[in-house]
C-alpha cells in the first residue's frame, strides 16, 4: 500500500470532498482522484461514494480510515524516534488556535519552538473553536486551544487560562480619555446593540447563557465570525462587542476603543488545551503541550493580567 495514496484518501475522507482536500494538500484534483482510485483498485474495494455534495465513505472506506489514521500516526512516530537518534526531538506537530489567541501567541510560540525544538515541524491553523475541535477529532490537528470546551469521552481537556470578558465600546460614542472606563452591569450590556459571532461560537453561547441566568437576552445588531471584523465595526460605531481585553490590546488600534469591565455578574471565559483521547501523543507533541502554558502566561501577562493566574 502506497503511504501517499493512504494519506490522500484519509484527507479526502475527513474533509468529505476532493475539492477541499486538493486545496489542503496542494495537489491537483484530477491527480488526487486518480491516486485514490488506484488505492481502491489495489484493495479491490470501493472506498468512497462520489456525489454532488462531495463524498461519503463506504463500509470499507470507514474501516480503512480508522486503520489509515493509525498507520500514518505510526509513521510519524517512527520518524520522530529516528530523529531522536541525533539527540533532539523531531517530528511534526499540528496546532489549532482561535483567532484572538492566534494573533497573540503565534509569533512567540514559533520563536520558542525554534529555540527548544529546532528539529520539529510546527504547523498552526487558525479557526473558531467549533471547527478546530472538529479538526482535532478528525485527526487533522494534534493539539487545539479551545474556549469553554464541553468535556466528552473523545477529548482530554486541560484548563489553561481563565480570563474576564469586557464590553468593547467605540471611543467616538464615549467621549472618554481613558482606555479603561467604569464597569457596566450585564443587564445594561443586554440593552446595547452587540456585534457578536454566530452560533455555535463558544463566546456567543457563553454570553447567551450568562444573560439567560439573569432573565435577559442579547440585543444582536450583527453576527460576525471574526475578531478583526468585529473590532472594525465597533470602531466605526456600528455597535459594541464582548471580548477579552487582549483582543483590543493586540488589534493595533486600541485608542479607538473604550474597554469596560462587565459586572453583576462577571463573565469569565476558559481557555483550555485539548488533545484526542484516542491518539497517544508523541514526545514532540508532549513537549509542545508543556511549552504552550509558558508562552500563553508570558504573552497574556504582557497585555492584561489574567483573572485567575493560578490556572496558567
C-alpha positions as CSV (number, residue, x, y, z in Angstrom):
1,X,0.0,0.0,0.0
2,X,1.4,3.4,-1.0
3,X,1.6,5.7,2.0
4,X,1.0,8.8,-0.2
5,X,-2.2,7.3,-1.5
6,X,-3.3,6.4,2.0
7,X,-2.6,10.0,3.1
8,X,-4.6,11.3,0.2
9,X,-7.5,9.0,1.0
10,X,-7.6,10.0,4.7
11,X,-7.6,13.7,3.8
12,X,-10.5,13.3,1.3
13,X,-12.5,11.1,3.7
14,X,-12.0,13.5,6.6
15,X,-12.9,16.6,4.6
16,X,-15.7,14.9,2.7
17,X,-14.6,16.5,-0.6
18,X,-11.9,16.1,-3.2
19,X,-12.0,19.8,-3.9
20,X,-11.2,20.8,-0.3
21,X,-8.6,18.0,0.0
22,X,-6.9,19.1,-3.1
23,X,-6.6,22.7,-1.7
24,X,-5.3,21.5,1.6
25,X,-2.8,19.0,0.1
26,X,-1.8,21.4,-2.7
27,X,-2.4,18.6,-5.3
28,X,-4.4,19.0,-8.5
29,X,-7.9,17.4,-8.1
30,X,-7.6,15.0,-11.1
31,X,-4.3,13.7,-9.7
32,X,-5.8,13.3,-6.3
33,X,-8.8,11.5,-7.6
34,X,-6.5,9.2,-9.7
35,X,-4.4,8.2,-6.7
36,X,-7.4,7.4,-4.5
37,X,-8.9,5.4,-7.4
38,X,-5.6,3.4,-7.7
39,X,-5.8,2.6,-4.0
40,X,-9.4,1.3,-4.5
41,X,-8.2,-0.8,-7.4
42,X,-5.3,-2.2,-5.3
43,X,-7.6,-3.0,-2.3
44,X,-10.4,-4.2,-4.7
45,X,-12.9,-2.2,-2.6
46,X,-15.0,0.9,-3.3
47,X,-13.9,3.3,-0.5
48,X,-15.8,6.5,-1.4
49,X,-19.2,7.2,-2.9
50,X,-18.9,10.4,-5.0
51,X,-21.9,12.7,-5.3
52,X,-22.8,16.3,-5.9
53,X,-22.1,17.5,-2.4
54,X,-18.7,15.7,-2.1
55,X,-18.0,12.1,-1.0
56,X,-19.2,9.7,1.7
57,X,-17.4,6.6,2.8
58,X,-18.5,3.1,2.2
59,X,-18.2,0.5,5.0
60,X,-14.8,-0.4,3.6
61,X,-13.8,3.2,3.5
62,X,-14.8,3.8,7.1
63,X,-12.7,0.7,8.1
64,X,-9.7,1.9,6.1
65,X,-10.0,5.4,7.6
66,X,-9.7,4.0,11.1
67,X,-6.7,1.9,10.2
68,X,-5.2,4.6,8.0
69,X,-5.1,7.2,10.7
70,X,-3.2,4.8,12.9
71,X,-0.8,3.8,10.2
72,X,0.1,7.4,9.4
73,X,0.4,8.2,13.1
74,X,2.8,5.2,13.5
75,X,4.9,6.5,10.5
76,X,5.1,9.9,12.3
77,X,6.2,8.2,15.5
78,X,8.9,6.2,13.6
79,X,10.2,9.4,12.0
80,X,10.3,11.1,15.4
81,X,12.2,8.2,17.0
82,X,14.7,8.2,14.2
83,X,15.1,11.9,14.6
84,X,15.9,11.5,18.3
85,X,19.0,9.4,17.4
86,X,20.5,12.8,16.7
87,X,19.7,13.9,20.3
88,X,16.8,16.2,19.7
89,X,13.0,15.8,19.4
90,X,11.8,15.8,15.9
91,X,8.5,15.2,14.0
92,X,5.5,17.2,13.1
93,X,3.1,19.0,15.5
94,X,-0.2,20.5,14.2
95,X,-1.8,23.1,16.5
96,X,-5.2,24.8,16.2
97,X,-5.7,28.3,17.7
98,X,-8.8,30.6,18.0
99,X,-8.3,33.9,16.1
100,X,-7.8,36.1,19.2
101,X,-5.2,33.8,20.7
102,X,-3.6,33.1,17.3
103,X,-2.8,36.8,16.8
104,X,-1.4,37.0,20.3
105,X,0.8,33.9,20.6
106,X,1.7,32.6,17.1
107,X,5.0,34.5,16.8
108,X,6.3,34.0,20.4
109,X,5.2,30.3,20.2
110,X,7.1,29.7,16.9
111,X,10.1,31.5,18.3
112,X,10.2,29.3,21.4
113,X,9.7,26.2,19.3
114,X,12.6,27.2,17.1
115,X,14.7,27.6,20.2
116,X,13.7,24.4,22.1
117,X,12.5,22.1,19.4
118,X,14.7,23.0,16.4
119,X,14.1,19.7,14.6
120,X,10.3,19.8,14.9
121,X,8.0,20.9,12.1
122,X,5.2,23.1,13.6
123,X,2.0,23.7,11.7
124,X,-0.5,26.3,13.1
125,X,-4.1,26.5,11.9
126,X,-6.4,29.4,12.9
127,X,-10.1,28.9,13.3
128,X,-13.2,29.1,15.5
129,X,-13.3,26.7,18.4
130,X,-16.1,24.6,16.8
131,X,-14.1,24.0,13.6
132,X,-10.8,23.5,15.5
133,X,-12.4,20.8,17.7
134,X,-13.8,19.0,14.7
135,X,-10.3,19.0,13.1
136,X,-8.9,17.6,16.3
137,X,-11.5,14.8,16.3
138,X,-10.8,14.0,12.6
139,X,-7.1,13.7,13.2
140,X,-6.1,16.8,11.2
141,X,-4.8,18.5,14.4
142,X,-2.7,17.1,17.3
143,X,-3.4,19.9,19.8
144,X,-6.1,22.5,20.0
145,X,-6.7,25.5,22.2
146,X,-10.4,25.8,22.8
147,X,-12.7,28.3,24.5
148,X,-15.1,26.9,27.0
149,X,-14.9,23.3,25.8
150,X,-17.5,20.8,26.9
151,X,-15.8,17.6,28.3
152,X,-16.5,14.4,26.5
153,X,-15.1,10.9,26.2
154,X,-13.2,11.7,22.9
155,X,-11.2,14.7,24.2
156,X,-8.8,15.3,27.1
157,X,-9.2,18.8,28.4
158,X,-6.6,20.7,30.5
159,X,-7.6,24.2,31.8
160,X,-5.1,26.8,30.7
161,X,-6.4,30.3,31.4
162,X,-9.5,31.9,32.8
163,X,-10.0,35.5,31.8
164,X,-12.7,38.1,32.1
165,X,-14.7,39.3,29.2
166,X,-15.2,43.1,28.7
167,X,-17.6,45.3,26.9
168,X,-15.7,46.9,24.0
169,X,-17.3,50.3,23.1
170,X,-16.4,52.7,20.3
171,X,-14.5,55.7,21.7
172,X,-16.4,58.1,19.5
173,X,-19.5,57.3,21.5
174,X,-17.9,57.5,24.9
175,X,-16.1,60.9,25.0
176,X,-13.7,59.3,27.4
177,X,-9.9,60.0,27.6
178,X,-9.3,56.7,29.4
179,X,-8.9,53.4,27.8
180,X,-10.4,51.5,30.8
181,X,-13.8,53.0,31.7
182,X,-16.2,52.3,34.5
183,X,-17.8,48.9,35.0
184,X,-21.2,48.1,33.4
185,X,-23.7,45.5,34.6
186,X,-24.5,42.6,32.3
187,X,-28.2,43.6,32.4
188,X,-27.2,47.0,30.9
189,X,-25.0,45.3,28.4
190,X,-28.0,43.4,27.1
191,X,-29.7,46.7,26.2
192,X,-26.8,47.7,23.9
193,X,-26.5,46.7,20.2
194,X,-24.0,43.9,20.1
195,X,-21.7,42.7,17.3
196,X,-21.1,39.1,18.2
197,X,-20.2,35.8,16.5
198,X,-23.0,33.5,15.2
199,X,-23.9,30.2,16.9
200,X,-22.5,27.8,17.8
201,X,-19.5,30.0,18.6
202,X,-18.3,29.4,22.2
203,X,-18.2,33.0,23.2
204,X,-21.7,33.6,21.8
205,X,-23.1,30.6,23.7
206,X,-21.4,31.8,26.9
207,X,-22.9,35.3,26.6
208,X,-26.4,34.0,25.9
209,X,-26.2,31.5,28.8
210,X,-25.0,34.2,31.3
211,X,-27.7,36.6,30.2
212,X,-30.3,33.9,30.5
213,X,-29.4,33.3,34.1
214,X,-30.4,36.9,34.9
215,X,-33.5,36.8,32.6
216,X,-32.4,38.9,29.7
217,X,-31.4,38.3,26.0
218,X,-28.6,40.0,24.0
219,X,-29.6,42.7,21.6
220,X,-27.8,41.5,18.5
221,X,-27.1,44.1,15.8
222,X,-24.8,42.0,13.6
223,X,-23.4,38.4,13.6
224,X,-19.7,38.5,12.6
225,X,-17.4,35.5,12.8
226,X,-14.1,37.2,13.0
227,X,-12.5,39.3,15.8
228,X,-10.8,41.8,13.5
229,X,-14.0,42.5,11.6
230,X,-15.9,42.8,14.8
231,X,-13.5,45.4,16.1
232,X,-13.6,47.3,12.8
233,X,-17.3,47.6,13.1
234,X,-17.2,48.6,16.7
235,X,-14.6,51.4,15.9
236,X,-17.0,52.5,13.1
237,X,-19.8,52.9,15.7
238,X,-22.0,50.0,14.4
239,X,-22.3,48.5,17.9
240,X,-20.5,47.0,20.9
241,X,-18.5,43.8,21.4
242,X,-17.9,41.4,24.2
243,X,-14.3,40.2,24.1
244,X,-11.2,39.5,26.2
245,X,-9.1,42.7,26.8
246,X,-6.2,41.3,24.9
247,X,-8.2,41.3,21.7
248,X,-8.2,45.1,21.8
249,X,-4.6,45.3,23.1
250,X,-3.3,43.3,20.1
251,X,-5.5,45.0,17.5
252,X,-3.1,47.8,16.8
253,X,-5.9,50.3,17.2
254,X,-6.5,50.2,21.0
255,X,-7.1,54.0,21.0
256,X,-10.3,53.5,19.0
257,X,-12.0,51.7,21.9
258,X,-13.1,52.0,25.5
259,X,-12.9,48.8,27.5
260,X,-15.4,48.4,30.3
261,X,-15.4,45.6,32.9
262,X,-18.7,43.6,33.0
263,X,-20.1,43.0,36.4
264,X,-23.2,41.6,38.1
265,X,-22.2,39.0,37.1
266,X,-18.8,38.9,35.6
267,X,-18.4,36.8,32.5
268,X,-15.3,34.6,32.5
269,X,-14.1,32.5,29.6
270,X,-12.0,29.4,30.0
271,X,-9.2,28.7,27.5
272,X,-8.1,25.0,27.6
273,X,-5.7,22.7,25.8
274,X,-7.4,19.8,24.1
275,X,-6.0,16.6,22.7
276,X,-7.6,13.4,21.4
277,X,-8.4,10.8,24.0
278,X,-7.8,8.1,21.3
279,X,-4.4,9.0,19.9
280,X,-1.3,8.8,22.2
281,X,0.8,12.0,22.0
282,X,4.3,11.7,20.7
283,X,7.2,13.0,22.7
284,X,7.4,16.1,20.5
285,X,3.7,16.8,21.0
286,X,4.1,16.4,24.7
287,X,7.0,18.9,24.6
288,X,4.7,21.3,22.8
289,X,1.9,20.8,25.3
290,X,4.3,21.6,28.1
291,X,5.5,24.8,26.2
292,X,2.1,26.3,25.5
293,X,1.3,27.3,29.1
294,X,4.6,29.1,29.4
295,X,4.0,31.1,26.2
296,X,0.4,31.9,27.0
297,X,1.3,33.0,30.5
298,X,4.0,35.3,29.2
299,X,2.1,37.0,26.4
300,X,-1.2,37.4,28.4
301,X,0.7,39.0,31.3
302,X,2.2,41.5,28.8
303,X,-1.3,42.8,27.7
304,X,-3.7,42.0,30.6
305,X,-3.4,40.3,33.9
306,X,-5.4,37.0,34.0
307,X,-8.4,36.9,36.3
308,X,-7.1,33.6,37.7
309,X,-3.3,33.3,37.2
310,X,-3.2,30.0,39.1
311,X,-4.7,28.4,36.1
312,X,-1.8,29.4,33.9
